[in-house]
Amino acid sequence: MPDSLNYSKDDVVIKYVFSNTKRRYTSPGPLAGFIGALANYGKEIKTTGSCFKEGSCFPSSEHVNGVSVDTIYKWIKTEDQKIINAMKKFHFTERLVGNKKYFNGFKNSSDGGSLHNTHLHSGLFDDGKIKIVNR
């Protein structure tokens, strides 16, 4: 993943920055899905990335080879729900949120336990949904 992405043209905004991480590799499919979700959301998202460049992701086995992406919560329910929905729309079939009172009522997500009280985990990307467009 590039160190950041800041694209804006017409009504399309694709923007992320890393937050306190060295996990800056994401597999091509999940990266494409993440970029699609960013465009759908339309505002900057902070991410703690996926995995290290050699594919490891200690301590989380859910990120091996960059198959999952973590994003920092906005702590505004409507905004966090929009991010969850965008990740679903762009084929992350697993979206794990924390289990504090704040997370009650989120749709399109599952309880990821206290480990996810600081970030949204988007994983199990459906590579079968990738469409290759030749120009």
N, C-alpha and C positions, 0 to 999 in steps of 0.2 A: 504494500500500500504506500502511496506517496505520503510524505510527512503531514500533508494536509491537502484538502481539496476545496477550492473556492471558485465555483463557476456560477456565473449569473448572466443570463441572456433572456430578454423579453420577460416572461413570467416564470422562467425556470431558474431555480436556485438549488445548487448541489454543493453543500458545504459541511465539512467535518474538520475537527481538530483532535489530536490525541491528547489524552489527559493522563499524565503520570504513568506512562507505560513504555516498555520496550517491545511489546508484542505487536509488531507491525507487519505481519504477513497474514494474508487471507487468501484462501484458494480462489481460483478464477470465478467459479459459479457463485459462491457466497459474496464475493466482491461485487459482481454484477448485480446481484439482488440488493446488496447494501446501497449501491449507487442509485438503483431504481427507487428504493425506499427513501433515500435522501431527497431525490427529485420530487417524489410524491409529498413528502413532509414540507419541503420548501423553506426550511430554516436550518441554522447551524445545529449540528449534533456533536456532542463530545463523546469520544469512544476510548475505551481502554484496549481496543484491538482484538486480535484473535490469538495468534501464536508467534513464537520467535521464528527467525528466518529459516532455521533447520527443521521446523515443523513441531517442535516441542512446545509445551504450554504449562509447565509446572506452575501451580499445583493442580490445574484443572484438566482432567482427561477429556472433557467435552469439547476442547478446542484443538485437539491434535490435527496437524496439517491444515489449520486455518478453516475449519468447517463451521465455526460459530463466531459471532461478533457480539461484543458487549458494548452497551451504550450507557452513559450516565443519565440518570433521571433529571428532568427539568424541575420536578417537585411542584408541578402545576398539573392537576389531574387531567384536564382536557388536552394539554399538550402531550403528556405521557401516553394517553390513550391514542392520540393521532400517530405517535411513533409506533406503538404496538400494532395498530391497524396497517400502517405502511409496511412493516416487516411481514405481516401476514400476506398482504396483497402481493408482495414480491417474493413469495414462496419460501419463507422461513416457517416451517411447520411446527416449530416449538418456540414458544416465547414464554420465558420464565420470569416472574416478578417475585419480589420479597413477600414476607408474610406479616409485616406490621399492619396496623390498622389502616394506614394510608393506602394499601394495595387492595383493600376490600372493594369489590364492585368493578374491577377492571374486566373488560370483555376481551376475548381472543387471546387469553393468556392462562397460564397455569401457575400454581404455587411452587416456586423454586426454593422455598425455605429462606431462612435468615441470611444465607450466603448471597442472596440476590436483593437484599435490602438496600444496597448501594447502586445497583445497576440492573438494567434489563439484559437478559441473555436471549439472543436470537440464534437458534440453531436448527439442525436437521433440515438444511436447505434442500429443496427438491430440484436436483440437477436436471430432471426430465422436463422441466418447464422452460429450460433455456432454448431460445430460438436464435439461430445463427443467420444473420442477414448478410448476404453478399451484395455488394454494390458494383 
